[in-house]
C-alpha cells in the first residue's frame, strides 16, 4: 500500500546524516531537531503555534484537554473514520456524538451536524478523511452560531489546501480553533516510528498545551496543570525535517496517481471514483478509496490479494456499531451513507512511488474482476 523504502532511497543521505547528528549530540528528547521542525512546520502551515507530541491519538486527546472540555460535554464527529477520533472523546469521559457522512467526499455531513447539536454540545471534530478537506466554512459557521470549538483531525490531510469562500487558501489543520495530525510512517508526512503534532493560532491555548504534553510542567518539577508524557523524539523530528521540504511534491505525485486511476476507471459504471477537483489541491490522497457496485467487495479484496496487489478496507465497521461505542441514542436510520460505504469501499495502493506500469496492472486486474 505504501512504498516507504522507495521514498527513503531518494532522501537517504539527508535522513542518515540527520539521524547520526542526533545520536552524536545525544539530545534525544526535545532537542534542537524538534525545535527546528516545529518552526519549519509552523511556517509551512501558516500557523502561529505547532506543539509536537508523541502520536496523532495523543494530539487529539491533548487538544481536548487544552480546551478544558468537561465530563459529559458532547463532541460531534463522523461515524465513518478511524476509531482514534472517537476513542479520545470516550477516554476523557466526554460524550461522543456520531453523525453520518457525505456520500461524495466521505467527510462529516453538515446537515447531520446541525441536527445533532444540543445544549450539551461543546465541540465538533471534522476529519479530513483520506486527505480530502472537509467543508470548513460551513463547519466554522455552525461553530460560531452555537459557540462551539472546532478541532480538526488532520491526520490524513496534512498539506491539503482548503479554499475558503472568500477565495483564500488555508492549509487544513489551521482553520479551526485547534488542529491535530499524525506522523505515523504511512502518512503523507510520516516519520520512522510514532509522532504527532497540535496546531493553533491561539497563543494562550498553545501555552496550556505545551504544559500538558510535558507532565503539566512549564518549569521543571513545577506541575501547573494536569498533563501527560507525550513528546516527539529528536530522531523522528530529524526524519520529518528531511521530508517536509518534499511534502508538496509528495502530495502532487499522489494527486497525479489518483487522476491516472480515475482515468482508467472512467467508463466503468460499477466503480465510483473519488472526486478530484480541477485546478484544486484540496485533496492529498492519503488513501485512494473507491466504491464498487453490484460486486462482492470482499471477494474483490481476495482476488487482488491473489494477484499480489495490496488493498485495504477503510473502514469495514461503522463506529456507531462498534462494541465500545454503541449507544441506545443511535438510530440506524441516521446513518444511511456510512452503512452503505462500509460494504462497498476499497482502497488501492497510493504512495509517491507509484508508476504507470503498476497503476495499469492494478486497474486492469480490478476491472477484469468487476466485469467477469
N, C-alpha and C positions, 0 to 999 in steps of 0.2 A: 504493500500500500504506500510505503514511503521509502525512498532511496537515500537514506542518510549517509551511506558510505560514499555514493557518487557525489553528493553535495560536499562532503568533507574533503574529498580529493582536490577540489578546486580551491579550498582555503586552508589546506592543512599546514602550510608554512606559518601563516599568521596564528592559527589556532595553537599549534605546537609551541611556538615561541612564547605566546601569551601565557599558556599553562605553565611552562617551565619558569617564567618570570615570577609567577605566583609561588611556585614551590621554592624557588631560591630566596625570595624575600620573606617567606613563611607567614605572610599576612592572610591567613586562610579564611577568616571571618571578618566581614565588614572592613576589608582592606581597600587600597586605592582603586582596584579594578571595579569594585562595587560602586564607589562614589562616582567614578568616571562614567560608568554605564548609566547610572541614574541621571546624570546631567545630559548625556547624549540622547537618552530616551525622552527626557523632558523636551529637548529641542525638536526631536523628530515628531513627537505627538502634538507639540504646541500647547503643552500644559505647564502649569506653574510648579506642580509637585509630583514627583514619582517616588513612591516608597517601595523598594524591593522587599520581597518576602520569600518564604520557603517553597511555596507552590500556589497554584491557582485556587485550590479549595480554601486554603488559609486566607488568601486575598479576599475572597467573598465574605468569610466569617469576620475577618478583622474590619472590613468595610462596615458591616452591620454593627459591630461593637463600637466603632468610632462614631456612628450616628446616634448612639445611645438608645437604640430600639429596646423595648422592654417586653418581658414575658406577656404573651397574649396578643401583642401587636400583630396585625395581619400584613403579610407581604405577598403581593401578587406576582406570579411568574408563569412561564409557559409550561404546559403539560408535556410537550414534546422537546426534550432536551436531556442532557446527561444529568444523572442524579445529584451531582455535587451542588448544583444550583439550589435545589430544594433541601438537600442534606444539611447545609449550614443553617438554614432557617429553623429546621427542627432541632438541631443541636443547641441553639440559643434559646429554645423554648418559645420561639415566636410561632405564629400560626401561618403555615404555608397555604396559599390560596392558588390553586392551579386552574389555568384557563386554556381554552383552545387556541389553535394557531391558524395563520393564514394559509390557504391551500396552495397559493402560488409560490411564496417565498419561505414558508415554514416558520416564520417569525411570529411572535405573540400577536394575537388578534386584537385590534384596537377596540372594537365594539365589545368584545368579551371583557376587556379591562374595565370599561365603563360600567358594565353590568355587575362586576364583582366588587365594586367599591362599597364599603360600609363605614360607619363611624370609627371602626377599629383599624381601618386600613392606614398604614403609615409609609409604605414604600412599594415601588414597582421595580422588578428586576427583569428588564428586557435582555434577551440573549441574542447576540448577533450570530445566529445559528449557521454553521457550515461556512461562515465568513461573509454572509450577506447582511449588510447594515439594516437594522430594524427601522421602523418609521418613527424616528426620534422627535420630529416636530410635533406629531400628534401626541406622543407619549409625554413630552415636556408640557404641552398644553394641558393635558389631563392633570399632571402633577401640580401645575401652578393653580389650576382651578380648585383642587382639593387639598392643597398644602401638603403634598407628599414628596418623599425623597425618591430619586431615581438612581439606581445602582446598575450600571451597565456591566453585564457579563460579556467581556470581550475576549474570552479565552480562545475563541476560534476566529476572531475578526481583526486581529492586530494589523494595522496598515491600511484598513479599509477607509475610504473617504466618503463620508456622508455629505450629500449636497442638500443643504438646508433650503427652505422655501424662499429665502432671500438670495439664493444663488451662492452663498458662501460654502466652501468645502471645509469640513471639520473632520479630523481623524476620530473614528469611533473610540469610545473609552473616555473622551474628553468633553462629552456633551452633557451628560447627566451630572448630578451632584458629586458622584464618585464613579470611578471605573475600575475594573479589575481584569487581570489577564493571567494566563498560564504560560510558562516556558517549557512545558513537557516536550521531550525530544521531537515528537511528531508534529508539533505546532509549526505554523509558518515561520515564527521566530522561536526556535527551540534550542535549549541548552543540552548538555550531555548528562542530564540527571533530572532532578526536580528544581523548579524555580517558579516564581510568580511576582506580580507587582500590583500596586494600587495607585491610581491616578486621581488627582483632584486639583481644582483651581482655588479651593478654599484653604487659605493658609492656616486658619485656626484648626480646621479639621485635619489637615496634614500633620500639624503638631501633635494632636491627640493620637493619631495613627502611628507616628514614629515612636511614641512611648509604648503603645500596645504591642508592636512587633518585637520589642526588646524587654519583655518582662515588666512592662509598665514603668521603665526607668528613663528619665531624662538626664539624671546624674547618677553615677554608679552607686548602687546599693540604696538609692532613694526611690521607692516604688510609689509613684503618684497616682497611677491608675491600675486597674486590673489588666494584666497583659498576658501574652503568650510568648513562646520562644519560636520565632518564625523569621529567619534571616536568610537571604540569598548568599551562598558562599562565594568566595572570590574566584575560584576556578570556574564556576558556572558563569559568573559575570564576565570573565575573560572570554569565554566561548561566545557569549551573547554580544560582546563588543566586536568580535571578529565578524559576526553575522549581520549585525544591524545595518552596516552600510550597503548590504546586498538585499535588504528586505524588499524594497520596491521592485527590484529586478526579479526576485523570487516570486512575488505576487503577480507580476506581469507574465511570467512563464506559466503560472498556474492558470491565469485567465486565457492565455493562448491555447493551452491544452484543453481547457473547457470548451472553447469555441470549436476546436477540432472534433471533440467528442460530439458536440451538438450538431455539427455539420454531418457527421457520419450517421446520426440518428434522424436526420431531417425528415425523411419520408416514412418513418416507422410510426404508424398510428397507435401502436400499443406501448410506445415509450414516451413518457412525459419528461422532457429535459428541463434542467434548471434554467431560470431566466438569466440572460446576460444582456445588460443594458448597453445600448450603443454609446460609444464615447463616454463611458462611465466606469469609474473604478470603485464602485460601492460594494463589489463582491471580490473577495480574495481567495475563494475556493479552498478553504481548509479541507473541505470534502467536496467531491463531485457526486452529488446524490440525485438519482433519477427515480421515477416511479414506473413500474411495469404493470400494464393492464392485461386482463384475460390471460394471465400467465401464473404458473406456480412459482412464486418468488423463491421459496426455499429450494425447490428443485433447480432453479437457475443458479443459485449460490453453489449447490453441489456440482453442477455442470461446469461452472467457471473454475472451481477448485480442482476438478478432474483435469482441466487444461492448464493447471498451474497459474491461474490468474487470481491474484488476491482480490478479495472484495469484502465488504462489511455491511452489516445491517445496523444503521444508527438511526433510530433505536427501536428494538423489537417489542418493547412493552411500554405502554403509557405510564407515566409516573403515578397517575391517579389510581391505577390498579396494582401498583407495587405494594407488597405486604406492609412495608414500613410507612407508606404514605396514604393508605386508604382512609377515607373519611366519609361518614354517612351523609355529609352535606353534598357530596358529589352525585350528579345525575348523569348517567351515560349519554343522555340526550344533549348534554352540554359540550360533548367532545367528538362531534361527528368527523372533523377533519383529522384529528390525531388518531382516532380509532381506525380510520381508513389508511393513513400514511404508514402506520406501523406494519401493515400487512403487505404493502407493495413497494416500499422503498428499498433501494440498494445503492451502495456507494462503491465506485470503481477507483482504481489506483489514481492518486493525484499527488504529484510532487514536482519539484523543479527539474528533475532529470528525465521526465517522460519524453520519448522521441516518437516520430511519426510511425515507425515500424511497430512499436509497442502499442500505440493507440489503434492502429489498423487491425492488429491481431486481437486486441481486447474487444473492439466494437464488432468485428466480423463474427467472432465466436458467440457474442451475446445475441446478435441479430439472427444467427443461424438457429439458435435455441428458440427464440421468440417465434420464429416463422416456421418451425418444423411441423 
